[in-house]
Amino acid sequence: MSTRDRRAGVWDEADAPVPAARLLAIAARGYGGLLGVRDLLYARGVLASRALDRPVVSVGNLILGGTGKTPAVELAVRTLADLGHRPAVLSRGYGRRSRGVQIVADTASIRLDAEEGGDEPFLLARRLPGVPVVVGANRYDAARLAIERFGVSALVLDDGFQHRTLRKDLEIVMARAARPWGNGRLLPGGPLREPLSALARADLVVATGARRVEDAVEVLEAVRRWAPALPVLVAAHVPTECWEWSTMRAVPLSALRGASALAFAGIGSPGGFRRTLDEVGARVADFVTFGDHHWYSRADLATLEARAAALGVDGLVTTEKDWVRLRRRPPLRRPVWVLGVRLALLSGEAEWRSTFQRTCPRA
C-alpha cells in the first residue's frame, strides 16, 4: 500500500491520534491560508485566467482519490461531439515518463504508450478513437497545441477544477455519494484539495454511487450551504464490456455471473469496483487493493496468481485502468478478466445536455 493510500485510510476517519491530529491541523491551516491568498489574488485581478477562443469544459473534484473523473471526461467528449464539436482532451498525464507537452493520440492513432503518456490519457485515447489527447502540466500550452495542430473546436480538461490559469466555460465537479469529503478537512489533515466553499465556482455536481439524488445526502447538504442554485446529478458506473487480458477475447458479461474470482485493483476508489462486481453477479473470493496508478511488477502478479491458486477460483478480475498498467506483463495461468465501465446519468440527463448547449454552443 502506498503512502498516499495509507493517508486516505486516515482521512476517512473522523479523528486521528491526538499528536498527529495537532500537527496535521497546523499544516492544514497553512495550506488553507495559501489557498485563501490565491483566491484573493484571482479576485483582485493580480492573477488572471487566460482565455481561449474555444469552449473549455473542466471535469474535476474537491478531493484526492477516485470520483469517476475519467468516465465523466469520456461522457463530456461524446456530448460535445453530439453538439457538432471537434473536441480534444487535455490532461496532466499523472505518472508519465515524458516531459513537457506531448500528443498521446491524434485524429488517426495512439502515438504514446501508457508509460510515456500516462495511464488515464492512454485509456481515454483508447476509448475515444479519433479524438486528440494532449498531456502537459501547462494546460494553456497544451490547448494551443491541440487547436493549432488539429483545429479542435472545444477542449475538455481532465482533473481541471484546481487549474485556474486557463479560463473555463463549464466546471463539472465529481463527488462520491458516500463520504464525499472524507473527514472534511483540508490537506494534509484530510483529502480536501480546496474548502467546500469552492463549490460556488462549479456549474454542475455529479454524485456517483447513488441511485437517487436523495441518496447523496452529504453532497446535497454541501451544495445547499455553499451553492444553493447548483444542480446535483446522479450517475453510476455501468459495466459495458469484458475481455480476457492475454488473448483480448471478448467475454460476455453474463459469463461473470456466478463465476468465482480473485479481484484486484489499483484505483482511487476500489469500493466502487467491488460494487460493480456485485452487480454483475461475480462471486468475489478475495479483493486485493494496490495504490492508485500502481504499475504491476512480475512479483505482484506472481503473488496474485498464488493467491488465486490457493482460493481455487475460476479466474481473476480487474479494471480497464489496471489493464493499461499490466498489459505488457506475461500472462497468468488462470484467465484474467478485464471489466470496462461507462458513466451513465441516472438523473439530470436533460440538465447535463442543456448546460452543455448553453455554455458550449454548437460549432
C-alpha contacts under 8 A as a table, 3 or more apart, distances in Angstrom:
res1	aa1	res2	aa2	distance
1	M	5	D	6.23
1	M	6	R	6.78
1	M	289	T	7.76
1	M	290	F	5.69
1	M	291	G	5.52
2	S	5	D	5.18
2	S	6	R	6.36
2	S	290	F	7.53
2	S	291	G	5.21
3	T	6	R	5.11
3	T	7	R	6.27
4	R	7	R	5.14
4	R	8	A	6.23
4	R	291	G	7.53
5	D	8	A	4.80
5	D	9	G	6.38
5	D	291	G	5.96
5	D	292	D	7.58
6	R	9	G	5.23
6	R	10	V	6.68
7	R	10	V	5.12
7	R	11	W	6.07
8	A	11	W	4.87
8	A	12	D	6.37
8	A	65	G	7.92
8	A	190	G	7.83
8	A	191	P	6.98
9	G	12	D	5.44
9	G	13	E	7.05
10	V	13	E	5.36
10	V	16	A	6.72
10	V	190	G	7.91
11	W	14	A	7.48
11	W	182	G	5.70
11	W	183	N	5.52
11	W	189	G	7.00
11	W	190	G	4.78
11	W	191	P	6.06
12	D	179	R	7.74
12	D	182	G	4.59
12	D	183	N	5.34
12	D	190	G	7.87
13	E	16	A	7.08
13	E	182	G	7.30
13	E	183	N	5.91
14	A	183	N	5.23
15	D	21	A	7.34
15	D	183	N	7.91
16	A	20	A	6.46
16	A	21	A	5.29
17	P	20	A	5.50
17	P	21	A	5.86
18	V	21	A	4.96
18	V	22	R	6.25
19	P	22	R	5.36
19	P	23	L	6.56
20	A	23	L	5.24
20	A	24	L	6.06
21	A	24	L	5.09
21	A	25	A	5.94
21	A	189	G	7.24
22	R	25	A	5.07
22	R	26	I	6.31
23	L	26	I	5.23
23	L	27	A	6.30
24	L	27	A	5.08
24	L	28	A	5.95
24	L	188	P	6.03
24	L	189	G	4.63
25	A	28	A	5.01
25	A	29	R	6.18
25	A	189	G	5.94
26	I	29	R	5.22
26	I	30	G	6.45
27	A	30	G	5.10
27	A	31	Y	6.24
27	A	187	L	7.76
27	A	188	P	6.59
27	A	189	G	7.38
28	A	31	Y	4.96
28	A	32	G	5.97
28	A	185	R	7.62
28	A	186	L	5.50
28	A	187	L	5.47
28	A	188	P	5.69
28	A	189	G	5.78
29	R	32	G	4.97
29	R	33	G	6.06
29	R	186	L	7.98
30	G	33	G	5.04
30	G	34	L	6.43
31	Y	34	L	5.20
31	Y	35	L	6.40
31	Y	186	L	7.53
31	Y	187	L	6.95
32	G	35	L	5.05
32	G	36	G	6.18
32	G	186	L	7.00
32	G	194	E	7.68
32	G	195	P	7.84
33	G	36	G	5.01
33	G	37	V	6.29
34	L	37	V	5.13
34	L	38	R	6.26
35	L	38	R	5.07
35	L	39	D	6.18
35	L	194	E	7.37
36	G	39	D	5.14
36	G	40	L	6.18
37	V	40	L	5.08
37	V	41	L	6.21
38	R	41	L	5.13
38	R	42	Y	6.33
39	D	42	Y	5.19
39	D	43	A	6.08
40	L	43	A	4.97
40	L	44	R	6.16
41	L	44	R	5.27
41	L	45	G	6.11
41	L	46	V	5.02
41	L	47	L	5.43
42	Y	45	G	5.09
42	Y	46	V	5.98
42	Y	47	L	4.73
42	Y	48	A	5.93
43	A	46	V	7.77
44	R	47	L	7.64
45	G	48	A	5.74
48	A	165	T	6.64
49	S	164	R	5.99
49	S	165	T	4.34
49	S	166	L	4.85
49	S	167	R	4.94
50	R	140	Y	7.50
50	R	165	T	5.96
50	R	166	L	4.87
50	R	167	R	5.49
51	A	166	L	6.20
51	A	167	R	5.00
51	A	168	K	7.78
52	L	55	P	7.48
52	L	56	V	7.92
52	L	167	R	7.37
54	R	153	S	5.77
54	R	154	A	5.38
54	R	155	L	7.25
55	P	153	S	7.29
55	P	154	A	4.99
55	P	155	L	6.41
55	P	168	K	7.30
55	P	169	D	5.93
55	P	359	T	7.43
55	P	360	C	5.48
56	V	154	A	6.02
56	V	155	L	4.87
56	V	156	V	5.94
56	V	157	L	7.37
56	V	167	R	7.38
56	V	168	K	4.90
56	V	169	D	5.29
56	V	170	L	6.59
56	V	360	C	7.90
57	V	76	A	7.90
57	V	154	A	7.83
57	V	155	L	6.14
57	V	156	V	4.71
57	V	157	L	6.09
57	V	168	K	6.04
57	V	169	D	5.99
57	V	170	L	4.75
57	V	171	E	6.19
57	V	172	I	7.63
58	S	156	V	5.73
58	S	157	L	4.60
58	S	158	D	6.47
58	S	159	D	7.05
58	S	160	G	5.17
58	S	161	F	6.27
58	S	168	K	6.70
58	S	170	L	6.15
58	S	171	E	4.98
58	S	172	I	5.93
59	V	69	K	6.36
59	V	72	A	7.04
59	V	73	V	6.30
59	V	156	V	7.37
59	V	157	L	6.05
59	V	158	D	5.47
59	V	159	D	5.53
59	V	160	G	5.84
59	V	161	F	6.59
59	V	171	E	6.41
59	V	172	I	4.85
59	V	173	V	6.05
59	V	174	M	7.23
60	G	69	K	6.35
60	G	158	D	6.62
60	G	159	D	4.18
60	G	160	G	5.20
60	G	161	F	4.72
60	G	162	Q	7.68
60	G	171	E	7.78
60	G	172	I	6.30
60	G	173	V	5.08
60	G	174	M	6.05
61	N	64	L	7.96
61	N	67	T	7.24
61	N	69	K	7.78
61	N	159	D	6.99
61	N	161	F	6.34
61	N	172	I	7.95
61	N	173	V	4.85
61	N	174	M	5.03
61	N	175	A	6.42
62	L	161	F	7.72
62	L	173	V	7.37
62	L	174	M	7.90
62	L	175	A	7.68
62	L	181	W	7.75
62	L	192	L	5.70
62	L	193	R	5.45
62	L	194	E	5.96
62	L	195	P	7.81
62	L	196	L	7.60
63	I	181	W	6.67
63	I	191	P	5.07
63	I	192	L	4.41
63	I	193	R	5.26
63	I	194	E	7.62
64	L	191	P	5.34
64	L	192	L	6.68
64	L	193	R	6.75
65	G	191	P	7.79
65	G	268	G	4.53
65	G	269	S	6.53
65	G	292	D	7.94
66	G	69	K	7.41
66	G	267	I	6.83
66	G	268	G	3.81
66	G	269	S	4.64
67	T	174	M	5.80
67	T	175	A	5.45
67	T	176	R	5.62
67	T	208	T	7.12
67	T	268	G	7.51
67	T	269	S	6.94
68	G	71	P	5.88
68	G	72	A	6.40
68	G	174	M	6.91
68	G	208	T	7.36
68	G	343	L	7.95
69	K	72	A	5.00
69	K	73	V	6.12
69	K	158	D	7.07
69	K	159	D	6.95
69	K	174	M	6.53
70	T	73	V	5.11
70	T	74	E	6.46
70	T	120	E	6.94
70	T	124	L	7.35
70	T	158	D	7.11
71	P	74	E	5.03
71	P	75	L	6.29
71	P	341	V	7.79
71	P	342	R	5.74
71	P	343	L	5.41
72	A	75	L	4.98
72	A	76	A	6.12
72	A	343	L	6.22
73	V	76	A	5.03
73	V	77	V	6.20
73	V	89	V	7.96
73	V	156	V	6.92
73	V	157	L	7.69
73	V	158	D	6.34
74	E	77	V	5.19
74	E	78	R	6.30
74	E	124	L	6.86
74	E	127	R	7.65
74	E	128	L	7.32
75	L	78	R	5.14
75	L	79	T	6.12
75	L	343	L	6.88
76	A	79	T	5.06
76	A	80	L	6.24
76	A	156	V	7.29
77	V	80	L	5.19
77	V	81	A	6.22
77	V	87	P	6.23
77	V	88	A	7.58
77	V	89	V	7.73
77	V	156	V	6.87
78	R	81	A	5.02
78	R	82	D	6.19
79	T	82	D	5.08
79	T	83	L	6.46
79	T	353	R	7.29
79	T	356	F	7.69
80	L	83	L	5.04
80	L	84	G	6.61
80	L	85	H	5.40
80	L	86	R	7.49
80	L	87	P	6.65
80	L	154	A	7.54
80	L	356	F	7.45
80	L	360	C	7.81
81	A	84	G	5.14
81	A	85	H	4.83
81	A	86	R	6.09
81	A	87	P	6.70
82	D	85	H	7.23
83	L	357	Q	7.42
83	L	361	P	7.63
83	L	362	R	5.36
83	L	363	A	7.50
84	G	362	R	5.73
84	G	363	A	5.80
85	H	152	V	7.63
85	H	153	S	5.64
85	H	154	A	6.31
85	H	362	R	6.62
85	H	363	A	5.49
86	R	131	V	7.75
86	R	151	G	7.89
86	R	152	V	4.97
86	R	153	S	5.16
86	R	154	A	6.29
87	P	131	V	6.59
87	P	132	P	7.55
87	P	152	V	5.52
87	P	153	S	5.92
87	P	154	A	4.62
87	P	155	L	5.41
87	P	156	V	7.13
88	A	131	V	5.69
88	A	132	P	4.88
88	A	133	V	5.87
88	A	134	V	7.62
88	A	146	A	6.84
88	A	152	V	6.34
88	A	154	A	6.53
88	A	155	L	5.00
88	A	156	V	6.23
89	V	131	V	7.43
89	V	132	P	6.32
89	V	133	V	4.71
89	V	134	V	6.22
89	V	155	L	5.93
89	V	156	V	4.88
89	V	157	L	6.08
89	V	158	D	7.10
90	L	133	V	6.05
90	L	134	V	5.06
90	L	135	V	5.71
90	L	136	G	7.57
90	L	139	R	6.79
90	L	142	A	6.71
90	L	143	A	6.93
90	L	155	L	6.99
90	L	156	V	6.03
90	L	157	L	4.87
90	L	158	D	6.12
91	S	121	P	6.67
91	S	133	V	7.68
91	S	134	V	6.40
91	S	135	V	4.71
91	S	136	G	6.39
91	S	137	A	7.73
91	S	139	R	7.51
91	S	157	L	6.10
91	S	158	D	5.11
91	S	159	D	7.23
92	R	135	V	5.13
92	R	136	G	4.86
92	R	137	A	4.95
92	R	138	N	7.84
92	R	139	R	7.57
92	R	158	D	7.70
93	G	96	R	5.78
93	G	117	G	5.94
93	G	118	G	4.64
93	G	119	D	7.47
93	G	120	E	7.13
93	G	121	P	6.28
93	G	135	V	5.42
93	G	136	G	6.76
93	G	137	A	7.92
94	Y	118	G	5.74
94	Y	119	D	7.71
94	Y	120	E	7.96
95	G	115	E	7.86
95	G	118	G	5.84
95	G	119	D	7.83
95	G	293	H	7.58
96	R	99	R	7.86
96	R	114	A	7.35
96	R	115	E	5.55
96	R	116	E	5.01
96	R	117	G	5.30
96	R	118	G	4.47
96	R	119	D	7.72
97	R	115	E	6.08
97	R	116	E	4.83
97	R	117	G	7.23
97	R	118	G	7.81
98	S	102	Q	7.65
98	S	116	E	5.10
98	S	117	G	6.71
99	R	102	Q	7.48
99	R	136	G	7.61
100	G	135	V	7.93
100	G	136	G	5.60
100	G	137	A	7.12
101	V	134	V	7.06
101	V	135	V	5.59
101	V	136	G	4.27
101	V	137	A	7.36
101	V	138	N	7.58
101	V	141	D	7.33
101	V	142	A	5.89
102	Q	117	G	7.45
102	Q	134	V	5.78
102	Q	135	V	5.33
102	Q	136	G	6.47
102	Q	142	A	7.89
103	I	106	D	6.81
103	I	111	R	6.96
103	I	112	L	7.28
103	I	117	G	7.94
103	I	132	P	7.55
103	I	133	V	6.18
103	I	134	V	4.55
103	I	135	V	6.42
104	V	110	I	6.05
104	V	111	R	5.28
104	V	112	L	4.79
104	V	113	D	7.52
104	V	117	G	5.66
104	V	121	P	7.01
104	V	122	F	6.81
104	V	125	A	7.32
104	V	132	P	7.54
104	V	133	V	5.37
104	V	134	V	5.61
104	V	135	V	6.92
105	A	108	A	7.61
105	A	109	S	5.76
105	A	110	I	4.16
105	A	111	R	5.17
105	A	112	L	6.92
105	A	122	F	7.99
105	A	125	A	5.99
105	A	130	G	7.95
105	A	131	V	7.25
105	A	132	P	5.14
105	A	133	V	4.99
105	A	134	V	7.04
106	D	109	S	5.70
106	D	110	I	6.50
106	D	111	R	7.17
106	D	130	G	6.63
106	D	131	V	6.56
106	D	132	P	4.42
106	D	133	V	6.68
106	D	150	F	7.78
107	T	129	P	7.30
107	T	130	G	4.05
107	T	131	V	5.50
107	T	132	P	5.57
107	T	150	F	7.62
108	A	129	P	7.52
108	A	130	G	5.55
109	S	129	P	7.23
109	S	130	G	7.01
110	I	113	D	7.61
110	I	122	F	7.80
110	I	125	A	6.53
110	I	126	R	7.49
112	L	115	E	7.93
112	L	116	E	5.91
112	L	117	G	5.60
112	L	122	F	7.57
113	D	116	E	5.53
113	D	117	G	5.95
113	D	118	G	7.70
113	D	122	F	6.60
114	A	117	G	5.06
114	A	118	G	4.74
114	A	119	D	4.73
114	A	120	E	7.83
114	A	121	P	7.52
114	A	122	F	5.23
114	A	123	L	7.94
114	A	324	V	6.84
114	A	325	R	7.29
115	E	118	G	5.68
115	E	119	D	6.98
117	G	121	P	6.41
117	G	122	F	6.40
117	G	135	V	6.95
118	G	121	P	5.59
118	G	122	F	6.16
119	D	122	F	5.23
119	D	123	L	6.13
119	D	293	H	7.42
119	D	321	K	6.95
119	D	324	V	6.27
119	D	325	R	6.79
120	E	123	L	4.95
120	E	124	L	6.16
120	E	321	K	7.05
121	P	124	L	5.07
121	P	125	A	6.10
121	P	133	V	6.64
121	P	134	V	7.88
121	P	135	V	7.48
122	F	125	A	5.02
122	F	126	R	6.22
122	F	324	V	7.79
123	L	126	R	5.10
123	L	127	R	6.26
123	L	320	E	7.92
123	L	321	K	6.75
123	L	324	V	7.00
124	L	127	R	5.04
124	L	128	L	5.88
124	L	133	V	7.64
125	A	128	L	5.18
125	A	129	P	6.09
125	A	131	V	7.02
125	A	132	P	7.47
125	A	133	V	6.25
126	R	129	P	6.07
128	L	131	V	5.67
132	P	146	A	7.22
132	P	150	F	7.53
134	V	142	A	6.19
134	V	143	A	7.91
134	V	146	A	6.97
135	V	139	R	7.94
135	V	142	A	6.56
136	G	139	R	6.08
136	G	141	D	7.69
136	G	142	A	5.83
138	N	141	D	5.55
138	N	142	A	6.35
139	R	142	A	4.90
139	R	143	A	5.95
139	R	166	L	6.95
140	Y	143	A	5.04
140	Y	144	R	6.22
140	Y	165	T	7.55
140	Y	166	L	5.97
141	D	144	R	5.11
141	D	145	L	6.27
142	A	145	L	5.19
142	A	146	A	6.32
143	A	146	A	5.08
143	A	147	I	6.21
143	A	155	L	7.19
144	R	147	I	5.14
144	R	148	E	6.02
145	L	148	E	5.22
145	L	149	R	5.73
145	L	150	F	7.96
146	A	149	R	5.39
146	A	150	F	5.55
146	A	151	G	6.90
146	A	152	V	6.53
147	I	150	F	5.57
147	I	151	G	4.63
147	I	152	V	5.13
147	I	153	S	7.38
148	E	151	G	5.71
152	V	155	L	7.48
153	S	363	A	6.84
154	A	360	C	7.85
157	L	160	G	5.27
159	D	162	Q	7.70
160	G	163	H	5.02
161	F	164	R	7.45
161	F	171	E	6.89
161	F	172	I	7.79
161	F	173	V	7.28
162	Q	193	R	7.99
163	H	166	L	6.86
164	R	167	R	6.85
168	K	171	E	6.82
169	D	359	T	6.00
169	D	360	C	7.37
170	L	202	A	7.61
170	L	203	D	6.16
170	L	356	F	7.67
170	L	359	T	6.39
170	L	360	C	7.98
171	E	201	R	7.26
171	E	202	A	4.86
171	E	203	D	5.19
171	E	204	L	6.60
172	I	202	A	6.04
172	I	203	D	6.03
172	I	204	L	4.91
172	I	205	V	5.85
172	I	206	V	7.36
173	V	199	L	7.94
173	V	202	A	6.50
173	V	203	D	8.00
173	V	204	L	6.29
173	V	205	V	4.78
173	V	206	V	6.28
174	M	205	V	5.86
174	M	206	V	4.93
174	M	207	A	6.10
174	M	208	T	7.43
175	A	180	P	5.60
175	A	205	V	7.23
175	A	206	V	6.18
175	A	207	A	4.88
175	A	208	T	6.30
175	A	219	V	7.39
176	R	179	R	6.74
176	R	180	P	4.68
176	R	207	A	5.39
176	R	208	T	5.00
176	R	209	G	6.27
177	A	180	P	5.78
177	A	207	A	5.17
177	A	208	T	5.53
177	A	209	G	5.57
177	A	210	A	5.87
177	A	215	D	7.12
177	A	216	A	4.53
177	A	217	V	7.36
177	A	218	E	7.25
177	A	219	V	6.55
178	A	209	G	7.33
178	A	216	A	6.78
178	A	218	E	7.51
179	R	182	G	5.34
179	R	183	N	7.98
179	R	218	E	7.11
180	P	218	E	6.93
180	P	219	V	6.69
181	W	184	G	5.02
181	W	185	R	7.80
181	W	191	P	6.93
181	W	192	L	6.56
182	G	185	R	7.63
182	G	190	G	6.84
182	G	191	P	6.30
182	G	192	L	7.85
183	N	190	G	6.00
183	N	191	P	7.54
184	G	190	G	6.44
184	G	191	P	7.45
184	G	192	L	6.80
185	R	189	G	5.79
185	R	190	G	4.36
185	R	191	P	6.58
185	R	192	L	5.90
185	R	195	P	7.95
186	L	189	G	5.74
186	L	190	G	4.97
186	L	191	P	6.10
186	L	192	L	4.49
186	L	193	R	6.16
186	L	194	E	6.57
186	L	195	P	6.71
187	L	190	G	4.94
187	L	191	P	5.59
187	L	192	L	5.69
187	L	193	R	6.12
188	P	191	P	7.01
192	L	195	P	6.56
194	E	197	S	7.96
194	E	198	A	6.47
195	P	198	A	5.88
196	L	199	L	5.77
196	L	222	A	6.91
196	L	226	W	7.10
197	S	200	A	6.05
197	S	226	W	5.37
197	S	227	A	7.89
198	A	201	R	5.75
198	A	202	A	7.64
198	A	226	W	7.89
199	L	202	A	5.34
199	L	223	V	6.97
199	L	226	W	6.39
199	L	227	A	6.25
200	A	226	W	6.07
200	A	227	A	4.96
200	A	230	L	7.90
202	A	205	V	7.17
202	A	230	L	7.40
203	D	230	L	6.29
203	D	231	P	7.39
204	L	230	L	6.19
204	L	231	P	5.49
204	L	232	V	6.32
204	L	233	L	7.50
204	L	352	W	7.83
205	V	230	L	7.26
205	V	231	P	6.34
205	V	232	V	4.83
205	V	233	L	6.15
206	V	232	V	5.78
206	V	233	L	4.67
206	V	234	V	5.54
206	V	235	A	6.62
207	A	210	A	7.03
207	A	213	V	7.86
207	A	216	A	6.68
207	A	219	V	7.26
207	A	232	V	7.04
207	A	233	L	6.10
207	A	234	V	4.86
207	A	235	A	6.15
208	T	234	V	5.91
208	T	235	A	4.90
208	T	236	A	5.46
208	T	237	H	7.63
209	G	234	V	7.86
209	G	235	A	6.82
209	G	236	A	5.59
209	G	237	H	7.67
209	G	272	G	7.15
210	A	213	V	7.15
210	A	215	D	5.83
210	A	216	A	6.40
210	A	234	V	6.48
210	A	235	A	6.98
210	A	236	A	6.94
211	R	215	D	6.92
211	R	234	V	6.86
211	R	235	A	7.42
211	R	236	A	7.47
211	R	346	L	6.79
212	R	215	D	5.41
212	R	216	A	7.38
212	R	234	V	6.42
212	R	346	L	7.45
212	R	347	S	7.24
213	V	216	A	5.58
213	V	217	V	7.89
213	V	232	V	7.17
213	V	233	L	6.65
213	V	234	V	5.75
213	V	347	S	7.40
214	E	217	V	6.10
214	E	220	L	7.88
216	A	219	V	5.47
216	A	220	L	6.21
217	V	220	L	5.17
217	V	221	E	6.17
218	E	221	E	5.10
218	E	222	A	6.27
219	V	222	A	5.30
219	V	223	V	6.24
220	L	223	V	5.13
220	L	224	R	6.02
220	L	232	V	7.25
221	E	224	R	5.18
221	E	225	R	6.29
222	A	225	R	5.24
222	A	226	W	6.11
222	A	227	A	7.84
223	V	226	W	5.29
223	V	227	A	4.97
223	V	228	P	5.73
223	V	230	L	6.66
224	R	227	A	5.77
224	R	228	P	4.29
224	R	229	A	7.70
225	R	228	P	6.26
227	A	230	L	5.48
231	P	351	E	7.88
232	V	348	G	7.71
233	L	345	L	7.37
233	L	346	L	7.73
233	L	347	S	5.64
233	L	348	G	5.13
233	L	349	E	7.85
234	V	345	L	6.01
234	V	346	L	5.53
234	V	347	S	5.30
234	V	348	G	7.07
235	A	343	L	6.51
235	A	344	A	5.44
235	A	345	L	4.22
235	A	346	L	5.10
235	A	347	S	6.99
236	A	343	L	5.77
236	A	344	A	5.41
236	A	345	L	6.55
236	A	346	L	6.92
237	H	276	T	7.48
237	H	341	V	5.75
237	H	342	R	5.45
237	H	343	L	4.71
237	H	344	A	6.24
238	V	276	T	7.43
238	V	341	V	5.16
238	V	342	R	5.37
238	V	343	L	6.23
238	V	344	A	6.45
239	P	276	T	7.17
239	P	280	V	7.86
239	P	339	L	6.76
239	P	340	G	5.76
239	P	341	V	4.17
239	P	342	R	6.50
240	T	253	L	7.89
240	T	339	L	7.79
240	T	340	G	5.87
240	T	341	V	5.35
240	T	342	R	6.65
241	E	250	A	7.77
241	E	251	V	7.66
241	E	252	P	7.30
241	E	253	L	6.70
241	E	339	L	6.11
241	E	340	G	5.14
241	E	341	V	7.03
242	C	250	A	6.02
242	C	251	V	5.22
242	C	252	P	6.40
242	C	253	L	6.19
242	C	337	W	6.59
242	C	338	V	5.44
242	C	339	L	4.66
242	C	340	G	6.01
243	W	248	M	5.69
243	W	249	R	5.38
243	W	250	A	4.25
243	W	251	V	4.82
243	W	252	P	7.91
243	W	337	W	5.65
243	W	338	V	5.37
243	W	339	L	6.99
244	E	247	T	5.83
244	E	248	M	5.19
244	E	249	R	5.40
244	E	250	A	6.55
244	E	251	V	6.69
244	E	335	P	6.43
244	E	336	V	5.64
244	E	337	W	4.64
244	E	338	V	6.15
245	W	248	M	5.41
245	W	249	R	7.73
245	W	323	W	7.35
245	W	327	R	7.06
245	W	331	P	7.66
245	W	335	P	7.37
245	W	336	V	5.49
245	W	337	W	5.98
245	W	338	V	6.25
246	S	327	R	7.68
246	S	331	P	5.53
246	S	335	P	7.83
246	S	336	V	7.53
251	V	255	A	6.80
251	V	337	W	7.96
252	P	255	A	5.49
252	P	256	L	7.70
253	L	256	L	5.65
253	L	257	R	7.35
253	L	280	V	7.13
254	S	257	R	5.36
254	S	280	V	7.54
255	A	258	G	7.77
255	A	259	A	7.13
256	L	259	A	5.12
256	L	280	V	6.75
256	L	281	G	6.59
256	L	282	A	5.25
257	R	280	V	5.95
257	R	281	G	4.30
257	R	282	A	4.89
257	R	283	R	7.60
258	G	281	G	5.85
258	G	282	A	5.21
258	G	283	R	5.78
259	A	281	G	7.91
259	A	282	A	5.36
259	A	283	R	5.73
259	A	314	D	6.32
259	A	315	G	7.95
260	S	282	A	6.33
260	S	283	R	4.59
260	S	284	V	5.91
260	S	285	A	6.41
260	S	313	V	5.06
260	S	314	D	5.29
260	S	315	G	6.86
261	A	282	A	6.98
261	A	283	R	6.10
261	A	284	V	5.05
261	A	285	A	5.83
261	A	286	D	7.44
261	A	308	A	7.82
261	A	313	V	5.22
261	A	314	D	5.85
261	A	315	G	5.05
261	A	316	L	5.04
261	A	317	V	6.39
262	L	284	V	5.94
262	L	285	A	5.66
262	L	286	D	5.18
262	L	287	F	6.12
262	L	288	V	7.75
262	L	307	R	7.98
262	L	308	A	6.01
262	L	313	V	6.68
262	L	315	G	6.55
262	L	316	L	4.63
262	L	317	V	6.27
263	A	284	V	6.49
263	A	285	A	7.81
263	A	286	D	6.26
263	A	287	F	4.75
263	A	288	V	6.26
263	A	316	L	5.66
263	A	317	V	4.79
263	A	318	T	5.82
264	F	287	F	5.53
264	F	288	V	4.54
264	F	289	T	5.61
264	F	290	F	7.67
264	F	316	L	7.62
264	F	317	V	6.53
264	F	318	T	5.36
265	A	270	P	6.32
265	A	273	F	7.99
265	A	288	V	6.64
265	A	289	T	5.14
265	A	290	F	6.05
265	A	318	T	5.76
265	A	319	T	6.46
265	A	322	D	6.35
266	G	270	P	7.26
266	G	289	T	5.78
266	G	290	F	4.32
266	G	291	G	5.06
266	G	292	D	4.75
266	G	293	H	5.99
266	G	294	H	5.48
266	G	322	D	6.33
267	I	270	P	5.80
267	I	290	F	7.37
267	I	291	G	6.64
267	I	292	D	4.24
267	I	293	H	6.19
267	I	294	H	7.80
267	I	321	K	7.66
267	I	322	D	7.53
268	G	291	G	7.62
268	G	292	D	5.08
269	S	272	G	5.88
269	S	273	F	7.43
270	P	273	F	5.19
270	P	274	R	6.42
270	P	289	T	7.08
271	G	274	R	5.02
271	G	275	R	6.35
272	G	275	R	5.14
272	G	276	T	6.33
273	F	276	T	5.02
273	F	277	L	6.32
273	F	319	T	7.50
274	R	277	L	5.18
274	R	278	D	6.39
274	R	287	F	7.95
275	R	278	D	5.04
275	R	279	E	6.26
276	T	279	E	4.98
276	T	280	V	6.43
277	L	280	V	5.25
277	L	281	G	6.32
277	L	282	A	5.60
277	L	284	V	7.69
278	D	281	G	5.10
278	D	282	A	5.95
278	D	283	R	7.51
278	D	284	V	8.00
279	E	282	A	7.78
284	V	287	F	6.94
285	A	311	L	7.22
285	A	313	V	7.36
290	F	294	H	6.34
291	G	294	H	5.32
293	H	322	D	7.84
293	H	325	R	7.96
294	H	322	D	7.88
294	H	325	R	7.41
295	W	325	R	5.34
295	W	326	L	6.77
296	Y	300	D	5.96
296	Y	301	L	7.04
296	Y	325	R	6.49
296	Y	326	L	5.58
297	S	300	D	5.12
297	S	301	L	6.56
297	S	326	L	7.96
297	S	329	R	7.84
298	R	301	L	5.23
298	R	302	A	6.10
298	R	329	R	7.06
299	A	302	A	4.98
299	A	303	T	6.15
300	D	303	T	5.22
300	D	304	L	6.29
301	L	304	L	4.96
301	L	305	E	6.01
301	L	332	L	7.69
302	A	305	E	5.09
302	A	306	A	6.15
303	T	306	A	5.16
303	T	307	R	6.21
304	L	307	R	5.09
304	L	308	A	6.13
305	E	308	A	5.04
305	E	309	A	6.18
305	E	332	L	6.84
305	E	333	R	7.74
305	E	334	R	7.56
306	A	309	A	5.10
306	A	310	A	6.22
307	R	310	A	5.07
307	R	311	L	6.24
308	A	311	L	5.14
308	A	312	G	5.99
308	A	313	V	5.83
308	A	315	G	7.27
308	A	316	L	7.19
309	A	312	G	4.97
309	A	313	V	6.90
313	V	316	L	7.61
314	D	334	R	7.37
314	D	335	P	7.67
315	G	334	R	5.45
315	G	335	P	4.98
315	G	336	V	5.82
315	G	337	W	7.26
316	L	334	R	7.20
316	L	335	P	6.30
316	L	336	V	4.59
316	L	337	W	6.07
317	V	336	V	5.41
317	V	337	W	4.54
317	V	338	V	5.81
317	V	339	L	7.23
318	T	322	D	6.49
318	T	323	W	7.11
318	T	336	V	7.39
318	T	337	W	6.40
318	T	338	V	5.18
318	T	339	L	6.31
319	T	322	D	5.20
319	T	323	W	6.29
319	T	338	V	5.50
319	T	339	L	5.20
319	T	340	G	6.46
320	E	323	W	4.93
320	E	324	V	6.51
320	E	338	V	5.74
320	E	339	L	5.85
320	E	340	G	5.31
320	E	341	V	7.94
321	K	324	V	5.34
321	K	325	R	7.07
322	D	325	R	5.26
322	D	326	L	6.44
323	W	326	L	5.18
323	W	327	R	5.41
323	W	338	V	6.73
324	V	327	R	5.72
325	R	328	R	7.69
326	L	329	R	5.58
332	L	335	P	6.84
332	L	336	V	7.44
345	L	348	G	6.86
345	L	349	E	5.90
346	L	349	E	7.30
348	G	351	E	4.98
348	G	352	W	6.13
349	E	352	W	5.04
349	E	353	R	6.33
350	A	353	R	5.25
350	A	354	S	6.03
351	E	354	S	5.20
351	E	355	T	6.00
352	W	355	T	5.35
352	W	356	F	6.46
353	R	356	F	5.15
353	R	357	Q	6.19
354	S	357	Q	4.93
354	S	358	R	6.08
355	T	358	R	5.13
355	T	359	T	6.11
356	F	359	T	5.32
356	F	360	C	5.31
356	F	361	P	7.27
357	Q	360	C	5.42
357	Q	361	P	5.06
357	Q	362	R	6.98
358	R	361	P	5.87
